[in-house]
């Protein structure tokens, strides 16, 4: 999850989606690379850094062998309780005998990009990224094209044609709250009431974290704005601040449990997960402001473990990986194809939060414009 993130913090969030879908953190700065740090490369001797598919590199067996020879995978910004990533990392490590080094789990999408740039070709650089769409679209020059074996199952609108980025899992923006402390929510305007004094938080700083940015976009949809006009969302939070209800605190599972952030704008699968520790936690998705979106996977073009990076992608987009995301309450990108094939985890699918209303998914242009508007106007609005 993410903090208020006036300093970048926690995890991502603008699951900014691509339109016409077929399926409908304060991170500490990365230190500079140590002098003499070795450049990354496949220790197996194969040119997996240039492989655009497993087949192009010699086949899946060759990919597995090369990844095992490298022996390590570097990931970043993957909290164990975010979309079931703890179980996913464990399953991958156990299956292939590869050590997964998970760095800065509470980092934001922008922090991931900063790490790629600052760590360059050193052995500590992230091999793969899981970022919000606005960040993915702005940084394709840092990514390597790659098409997983299940490429055909993924809607064309949810992937860059060469595989520079591919959407992975998604959900809907929601408000989670402790129902033992507050009356039932019927609209976002309820949050302006005196009962919510010093209680409402975002999952990060919306100028840095995608989850927080989407919270602002949802508020815009509920306040007379649109996918093309998110300023009403900024105005909503300005009013919330003036009412004394908005708190600039990074919302995490820990702050939810402690009661520091008893009302949080977040993705529905993250919000629902809080109920495991706070039984009175409920999730509200406003019917007139149903905002959906997906995160995206990308491979660092300078990945120090290029074969492991590609094997990780193959695992994530396999039935096993997709069902592990589903078990975490997120909607995997291959879910429609898996439902048709009968390979989806039906029990996990039945537990997904229900939403009412027509979902809105931002286009590339809308996602970019929303990020720019918030970057320009957020600080002044909540000062």
N, C-alpha and C positions, 0 to 999 in steps of 0.2 A: 504494500500500500504506500501511500505518499503523505508527506507532511505538508504543512502550509506551504513550505518551500519558498520562502522569501530567499532562502538559500536553497539551491536545488536539493531535493531530498528524495524520498521514497519513490515508489514505482510509478510508472507510466500512467497513462490513462487516456488518452483521447482515443480510444479504440475507434478513432475516426474511421467510419466505414466508407466504402466506395459505393456510389449510387448504383441502382439497378442490380442489387445483389440477387443471385439466384436463390439463396436461402435467406427466405425471410421467415526527488527525495533528498533531506539536505545531505547530499553526498559530499563527503570530504574530497577535496581536490586530489586528483591523481598525482602522485609524485612523478617527477621526470624520470625517464629511464636511466638506470645506472650505466655508467660508462662501461663499455665493453660488453653490453648485453648482446646476446646472440640473436641473430635474425631468425625468424620462424621459417620452418620448411618441413616437408614430410621426411621423417627419419627413415621411412621405408625406401626412399630413393625414387618413388614414383612422382609424377607431376600432378598430384591431386589438386594443387593450387589452381591449375588451369582447367580442371575437369568440370564440365557443365552438366554432367549427369553421371550416375554410377556406371552406366553402359559406356559412356565416353572414356571413363578412366580404366576400363578393363573388366567391369562387372561388379556385382554386389559382393561376391566372395573376395575379390581383390580389394574392394573398399574396406571391408571388415578387417582383413589382414593388415592393411596399411594403417588403419586407425588403431588397431591393437599394438602395432609396432611403435606408433607415436606415444601411446600409453596415457595420454592426458587430453582433457577438453577444458578450455577456459570459458566459463559463462559469467554473466554479470546481470545484476538487477533482477534476480529471480527469487523473491521471498518464498520460503517453503510453503506458506499458507496462501499463496497467490495462485489460483487456478490449479491447485494440486501439484505445484512444481516440486515440492519435497519428495513426493512419491515418484514423480517422473524422473528426477535426477537419480534417485536410488535404483529404479528399475533399469535405466540405461547403464549405469555403472555395473550392476549385477549381471546384466545380460552379456555385456562385452568385456568385462574386466578392465574397464578404462576408468582412471581416476578423474572425477569431475571437480575442478576447482571453481567454486562459486564465490565470486568477489562482489562486495558491496551490494548485498541483496536489496537494500532499500534505496537504491539509486533510481533516478528518473531516466526517461528516454534520452533527454539531452545529455545527461551524465554519461550514458553509454557511448554516445558519439564523442564526447570529450575524451573518454578513456581511449577510444580507438585512435584519435588524433595524437594524444599525448604519449601513448605507449608505442605508437608506430609499429616497427617490425621486431620489437623485443619479444621475448618468450612469455612475458606477462600480459600481452595484449589480449583482449577478448577474441575468441574464435567466432562466436556467433552473437547476434543481437535479437532482442524481442522488444520492439519499439512501437509507439503509436504512429498512426499513418502520417500525421503532419511532419513528424521527424523523419520517417522513412522517405517520404517524397522529397524532402529537402537535402538528403544526403546520399543519393544513389551512387555518387562517384566514389564512395567508400566501400561499396559492396561488390561481391563477386556473383555472377549469374550462375544459378544452379536450379535444375529441374528434378524434383524427386520422382520416384517410381510411380507414385499415385497422382502425378501431375494432371492427368486427364479428368480426375474427379473434382478438380477445383475450378469453380466458375471463372471465366476469363476476366470478369470485372474485379476479381479478388486476387489478382497476381499481375506482376509486371511481366510482359511477354517473354522476356529472356530468363526470368527468375531472379532478378536483382532483389526483389522482395516478394513475399507470398504471405497473404493473410493466414492466420493460424487458428485463433479462437476469438469469440466475441460474446457480447451480452447487451444488456440495456442499462442505461443510466437510471439510478434510483436514489432514494433517500432512506437510509437505515436509521432507526431511532429506538431508544429504550422506552417501550410502551408503559413501563411501570412509573415513569417520571413525567410523561407527556400525554395529552389527549391524542386520540387517533387522528392521523393526518388525512385530510380530504383534498387539499391543494397546497401548492408551494406557498401561497399567501398566508397560510396558517402559521408559517414560520416567523412571521412578523409580530406575532402575539407576545405578550409579556411573559408567558409561560416558558419561552425559549431563550430567556436572557443568558448570554455568555455560553451558548450551547451548540451552535451550528458551525460545523467545520467542513472544509473541502479535503480531498485526498491529495494535498500538495498545493504548490503555487501554480496557478493556471498559465503563467508565462513560461513555465518549465516542464510541468507534468501534464500528461495527456488526460489522465483521469479527472484532474481538477478542471482542465479546459473544457472537458465534456460536461462537467457540472454546470459551468457557466452557460454553455450552449443549451442544455436542458432548461435552465432558468429562462433563457431567451425565448424558447419555444412556448413556455408557460406564461410569458409576460408580453405577448403581442409581437414578439420577434419572429424570426424564421431562420432557416439554414443559411440564408443570404444576409441576414441582419442579426448579429449576436449582441449588439450594443445594449438592447433591453436586458440581457442577462447580466452584463456588467452593472447596469443601473439597479437591477434587483439586489445584487450583493452590496452595492453602495447604500441602499435603503436598509438592508439587513444590518449593516455596520452602524448606521445612524441610530437604529433601534436598540443597539447594544446587544444584538443577538449573535452576530458573526464573530468568531474567534480565529485569529491567524495562527492556528496550531496544526501541525501535521497530524492528520488522523491516521492511526495505525490500530492494529488489533489490541495493542497494549493500552493505548489511550481510551479505546472503547471499554475495555474491561475495567480500567481504573475509574471511569466515569468522567474523564477530562473532556472527551468529545462524545457526548451522548446522542448527537444528531450529526450524521455524516452523509454528504453527497458522494456516491461511489457507484461502481458497477454492481449490478444485481447479484452476480455470483460471489463478489467479495462481501457485499453487505449481508447476504444470507449466511455466509460462513460465520459471522459474528454471533449468530444464535447458538452456536455450539458452546460458547463460553458465557454468553449473556442470554439466558432462556427467554427473557422478555423482549428481546430484540426483534423488531418487525421491519419489513421492507415495503416501501411505498413507491410505486411507479405512476406518476400522474398520467391519466388517460389522454390528456390533450398534449402531452409533451413526451412521447415515447421516442427516445433517442437511442439508436443502436449503433454498434460499431465493432470493429475487429482490430486486434493488434497484428503486427507483421513480423515474420522472421526474416533475417538477412545474415549472410555470411560475410565476415570481414575479409576484404580482398587480400589483406596482409596477415591472415590467420596463422598463428604459429603452429597450429595443428590442423592443416587443411583437410586431411582425410577424416579425422575425428569430427570436424565441423560438419562435413557432408554426411557422415553417418548419423550424427545427431539429428539432422534434418530428416533423413530417411526414417528414423525412429519416431520423431514427432508426427510425421504425416502418415505413418502406418496405422492400421486399425488399433493396435495396442496403444500407441501414443495418443491418438485422437480420443479413445475411450477413457484414458487417464485424465485428459482435460475435462471430459464430460463428467467424470466422477467428482471433479472439483467444482461442478456447477456452471462451467463455461460451455458455450456452444461451439464445438469444433467445426472448422471450415468444411470438412468432408462429410459432415453429418447427413445432408440430404442423400448423398451417394451411398453412404453406409446404411441408411434406413432402407433404401431401395434394395441393397444387397443382403440385408438381414444381418449385418455385422455390427450394428450399433448396440451399445449396452442399454437395453430397453428400460431396465430398472432405474438407471441413472437419468435417462432421458425423461422419465415420468416425474422426477423430482425437480425439474427445472422450474424456476419461478414463472408464473403465468403473467402475461401482460395483455392489456386491452387497449385498442386504438391502433392507428396506422403508424408503423415505425418510420422514422426519418433516418436516412443514412446520408451523411455528407459526401459530396463528390470531392474529387481532388482539389478543384478550384475553391470550393466552399471551405474545405478543411484548411487550406493555406490562408484564405482570407480571414477565417475566424481566428487563427493563431495570430495573424498580424494585428487585427483589431484589439484583441486582448493584450498583446504585448505593448501596444501604444497607449491604451487607456486604463488598464487595470490599476496600476500603482496610484494614479491620481484619484481614481474613484473611491478607493478604500483607505486613503491617507487619513 
